[in-house]
Amino acid sequence: MKRLRVELGDRSYRIVVGEGVLERAGELLRRAGFSTAPIVVSSDRVLGLHGRRLLGSLERAFSKCPVIRIGDGERFKNHQTLAMLYRELLRAGADRRSWIVAFGGGVTGDVAGFAAATYMRGIRYVHVPTTLLGQVDSSIGGKVGINLRQGKNLIGAFHQPSAVLADTAVLQTLPARDLASGRLEVVKCGAIR
């Protein structure tokens, strides 16, 4: 496993990358200072593919984690999903000490991160990206938000994650098109650098 640190003063955070990160997520987050069970935001598809490994690890380290399920895809990055997240956070008893694990691709990270940025004026969240694009782009930098009919990412904020846990083993379940999209982002970042 590789560990990196994004240096942002008091908003600095760690990124852990490698195979087997899901199975060690609870232990890694407990060592990072988290002491209560998170609220996991994910989709049925991601939970079906990888949920057992992540939830098992989190529950061994903390206790049973509430799970909020959202839809897959860009069409769910909207006000309706955000409002549902707020309702479910309230139903789960989330307060200012609560934290979210955004478990999925870029849409999940953007919506769950925006909910974290705005719920009770900001709570902590951790990205656990499950797409290559999510691992190399959307989980890093704190860009969170939702779309409007008029355009993408028109409502949003910068709210840095408290950690990013990227398990490269999950990439084996991605369709070829999603892998290609992530690879193009890697090339773009390299060209810009």
C-alpha positions, 0 to 999 in steps of 0.5 A: 500500500502506498500512502500520500499526504495532501498538504493543506494546513489544517485541512490536510488529509491522507490518501491510501492506495493499493490492493486490499484497502477495503478489507483494512478500511476500518483499521486505517480509519480508526488509526486516523482518529475516527472513533464512531461508526460512519454513515455509508453512502453508496449505490446498490451496484457498488454495495453488491460488488464490494459492500461486504468487504468494506462494511465488514471492515468498518463494522469490525473497527466501529460497530454497525454502520447505517447505509444510505443508498443512492442511484447510480449515474449522473442523473442522480447528482441532483437536488432530489438525491441531496434532499433524500440524503439530508432526510436519511442523515436526520433519520440516522441521528447524524449530528456534528460529530457524525461522518460519511463514507462516500463509497462509489464513483464520482457521482457518489463522491460529489453528492455525498461530499456536498451533503457532508459540506452542508449538513449542519454546516459541515461534517467530515467525510471519507472518499472510498472511490470505486472507479479509476476516474474517482481514484485519480480525480474526483476523490481528490481536491474537495470538489463536491456538488450537484447538477442542475438542468442548466448544467453540471456542477452549478451548485457546489463547494470545496470541502476536503475529505478527511481521507481517501482510501483507494482499493485498486482491486475494485477496478477489476469489476469496471466496464472497459469504457469506465477504465478508458475514461479513467486512463484518459484522465491520468494522461490529461493530468500527466500532460498538464503537469 
